[in-house]
């Protein structure tokens, strides 16, 4: 079982928190990696967005939500507090804020979904060898990464930018608040576009072309180097957590892989939450990053290879509200009953620009082929298929880097509301999908890595994946969808590809 009652939970316990793109959640896990029932506390939040492409958040407001969730989980589990051996966490990544010498926010947190820095990509390409940089950092020049965003902030915030003493992700801003000294894990740093993935140091060649000094970035750390000793106000607030290790925060994609049982290249994690991604954990190095993908870090011993889309559940939600679909209780069955690609539509689903595989930050969503006969349900179906087509482009690039045909394990809240989308993806990929029964894969992954660091769970690849449903592809649908993928790619090349 992926969960356990409080009475059956096996000590020691790990307290986790997951700062996601739309909610913050805190939970307890036992030594077997099982979620302790009744420990969940959750609060929703939203990024601040605007038509020019802004995606911002107030880091202090996010931390206040987090602290309230920690209060609630600890209040719910007071009888278990003495069994908590560590705190582990994951966070949405590719974010940054600027703080002054006193640690006060000067420039708000910008997120991976902020596309306003797209105009800086050409300048980076002129000043740096993008191919060499891509292979060193594992990241393309793109507004979702920090090199473009820092240049854009320097240009658009000429008064505030010089006041910034430190550039912090949300994770190291948190350690600054809790412990008085910011640190950033290799995992989170690898999502910035500033980390040399081979040397595990800040990339000096990239930094030389940016308007900041290396001392303005946080010291790098690995998962085996936790912090302890909360500052007095937090120690008084959470006495059970004051002297136990707080393990470095990891990227939420790493957590989703480990937590859903994809701790080796034998399994690929397909996650569809607010956004979507396909990833595999491989050895310490990726010799060459396949074009269109990225290579991040789990820690100094493991890499994470894959690709991510800016679309997932956010597109589903936007379509639901925009085309005003009625009777949502029957929606899944209605989509499943439709003829595959029978609507005559071709969609590019880029509501917030493109990441993998084309990295066109300037891309915008397009629906081609609308007629008076087009129904709202068909538009929704076209959107779900469009995301599946982009995931297929990622998988085609990822598969050759793996030694054998992997199992594809699916997790994420966007697929928990029905089965139609999972079947569409299986048909598009031409591969079986196995649905994970893990309710909180990202936070479970953080907990398992903490248990590994404590020597309690030495071989993560041997843990059960807790699978439920299996979706097998239908060959005739696979063939039809290959034609639709080609049609989408033709539209992409006409409208977006340079």
C-alpha positions, 0 to 999 in steps of 0.5 A: 500500500502507498499509504498507511494509518497513523497506528501502522506508520513505521518510525522514523518519519520524514516531514515533507513539503511540496511547493508546486505551481498551484498549491503547497502541501505538507505531509508525513511519510514513514520509513517504508515511503508510505504517506501517513493518513491524516497528515496532509495540509494543503493551500492553493495559490496562483502566480500573478500573470499578465498579457505581456507574459509575466508570471510572478509570485511574492516569495514571502506570501508563498512562505507564509502559506508554507508555514501555515501548512507546516503548522497544520500538519504538526498540529494534526500529528502531535503524537507522532512529532517525536518520530520525525527524523528529517524534513525533505522538500521539493519546489517548482524550479527555474525561479529567481528573486532579488533581495538586498543586503538585509534579505528583503525582496527587491524584485519579485519571484519570476517563474519558469512560465514568464516569457518576457525575456524572450527578446534576450535569447538572440543576444545570448546566442550572439555572445555565447556558443549556444551548443557548447553552453547547452552541453555544459549546463544541459539548458538551452537559451530560453526565457524559462532559464535565468540567463535570459531573465537576468539580462531582461531584469537588468534592462527593464529594472534599472533602478531596482536591479543595482540594489540586489545583493543576492539572487535567490531561488525560492528554495534558498530564500527559504533557507535564508529565512529559516537558518540565516544562510542560503544554500541551493542544491545541485538539483535546483541549481541545475534548472537555472541554466547557470550550473556546469553539470560536469563540474557541479560549479556555477558556470563561469563562462555564462556568468561572465556574460551576465550582469552579476557576480558569482558571489551573488549566487548561493553556495551549492550543496548536495543532498547529503549536506542538510542544515540543522538548527532553526533560527529562534523564532522558527525553533519556538514555532516548531520545536519538533523540527528545531534540531533535526536535519532539513535536507536540501530542496530538490526540483519537483521533477526529480521528486516526481520521478523518484516518488513514482518509482522511476529511480533508474533508466528502466522506467520513464516518468510521465507527469501531467500536473499543471505542466507536463514532462517525461524524464528518466534518472540515469548515471552521473553523466549524460555524455551528450544532451539530445537536441530538444531535451535538457539534462538536470541533476538529481545529485552528484551521483545521478542525472535527470534527462528529459523534456518538459512542456509548459502545458498540461492540466493548465491547458485542460483547465483553460479549455474547460472554462473558455469553451464553457463545457457543461456537465463536467461529470460526463466529460471524460466519457464523452471525450473517450467516445469521440473518434480519434483526431476526427475533428479536423483541428490542428492545435499548437498548445503554447499558451505560455510559450514552448519549452521542449522540444523546440524551445520557441519561447515566443510561441503562442497557441493556435487552433487551425481548422475551426468551422461552424460545425466545431463543438466545444467538446472537439476543441477540448479533445484537440487540446488533449491530443495536441499535448500528447503529440508534443510528449511524443516528440519528447519521447522520440528524443529520450528513448535512444538514450536508454538501454532498453524499452522502458516502462512508462509510469504516469503520475500527476493530478491532471490525469486523476479526473478520468481515463480518456487523456491517458488512453489518448497518450498511450495511443499516441506513443504506441506504448503501454502506460502504467498509472501510479497509485502514489497520491503525492509523487513529488513529496514522496520522492523527496522523502525517499531521498531523505531516507536514502541519505539517512541510510534507511532506504539504500536502493531506491530502484528496488522499491515497488512502484505501486501501479494501478491501471494499465492503458494499452495502445490501439494500433489503428489509433497509433497510425492515425495519430502519427499522421496528426503529429505530422500535421501539427509539425507542419503547422509548427514549421509554418508559424513558429519554427525559424 
